[in-house]
């Protein structure tokens, strides 16, 4: 799922917003932005 889709799905939804944060962190870990 693309970050854009994650942002759209998270609009107006606290639980979904947390999922967006988790997804972005997972993407960041997956791409090696965090060590």
C-alpha positions in Angstrom: 0.0 0.0 0.0 1.3 3.4 -0.9 1.8 6.2 1.7 -0.9 8.2 -0.2 -3.5 5.5 0.3 -2.5 5.2 3.9 -3.1 9.0 4.4 -6.4 8.8 2.6 -7.6 5.9 4.8 -6.5 7.6 8.0 -8.5 10.8 7.4 -10.9 11.6 10.3 -10.1 8.3 12.2 -7.9 8.2 15.3 -7.4 4.4 15.1 -6.7 4.7 11.4 -4.3 7.5 12.1 -2.4 5.2 14.5 -2.3 2.6 11.7 -0.9 5.3 9.4 1.9 6.1 11.9 2.6 2.4 12.3 2.7 1.9 8.5 5.0 4.8 8.0 7.4 3.5 10.8 7.3 0.1 9.2 8.1 1.6 5.8 10.9 3.6 7.4 12.4 0.5 9.1 12.0 -1.5 5.9 13.9 1.1 3.8 16.6 1.5 6.5 15.8 5.1 7.5 16.0 4.0 11.1 18.9 1.9 12.4 
